[in-house]
Amino acid sequence: MEGDPEAAYAHYVLHKFHILPSAFLALSRNEKAFVMASVDEQVKAEKKQAARIKR
């Protein structure tokens, strides 16, 4: 992710989960870390699924 990583995650959760950026940014450090790790896992799973479909 280029630029501000927190902004990139805020963008993702806005579009994927309809969580406003202000709500995401207001989370505690631990909650934000959990959401960011969850997003990473979700993206990894989506890429794996896309690769499976492509084959």
N, C-alpha and C positions, 0 to 999 in steps of 0.2 A: 504494500500500500504506500502510495506516495503522499507527501504532505503531512498533515496532522493525523496520526493514526486514530486518535479519539474521534475526530470529525468523521473519518471514514466509517468507523463502527456506528456512530450516531446516524449516519446516512443509511447504513444497512438496516439497522433496527427500525428506523422510520419506515422504510419501504417494505420490509419483510414482516414486521410485527406491529406496525402502526404505533410505535412508542415515540413520542415527541423528543427531539434532541435535548430540549431543556430538562425533560424528565430523566433521560439517560445520563446527562452530565451532572444531574443533582444526586445520582446514586453515590453511595459510599465507595471508597476505593475498592473494598473487597467485593461489593456487589457488581461494580463495573468490571472488575477483573473476571468474575464469574461469567458475566454476560459476554465479554470479549472472548473468553475461552470457549464458550458455547457456540458463538458465531463461527469461530475457527473450525470447530468440529462439524458444524452444519455445512460450511463451505466445502470442507474436505469430503463429506458424504455426497454432496451435490456433484462435485467433480468426479468422484468415483462412479456415481450413477450415470453421469453423462458419458464417461468412458465406456461403461458397459453397453449403453444404448448404441454408441457409435460403432462398436464391433459387430 
